[in-house]
Amino acid sequence: MPVESLYADPVVAEIHEVRRRLLEASGGDVAKFRQRLRERQSASGRRIVSGSVKKHTEPSDAMDSRAAS
């Protein structure tokens, strides 16, 4: 898909507009924007999931059944 057609997509355009407004609300400072997000997450009371991935030491049951086939 050409890059030009991505920006013609209304969903992509809306995402860019929201991102622009959110960054603008932080004075264009990405570090300030991230800090505001962390504060908002903490205040929400919701469980926050980190982006880290846990490595499994043992294969899952699904993997075991495939290996047995």
Stockholm file with secondary structure:
# STOCKHOLM 1.0

chainA/1-69         MPVESLYADPVVAEIHEVRRRLLEASGGDVAKFRQRLRERQSASGRRIVSGSVKKHTEPSDAMDSRAAS
#=GR chainA/1-69 SS CCHHHHHHSHHHHHHHHHHHHHHHHTTTCHHHHHHHHHHHHHHHCCCCCCSCCCCCSSCCHHHHHHHHC
#=GC SS_cons        CCHHHHHHSHHHHHHHHHHHHHHHHTTTCHHHHHHHHHHHHHHHCCCCCCSCCCCCSSCCHHHHHHHHC
//
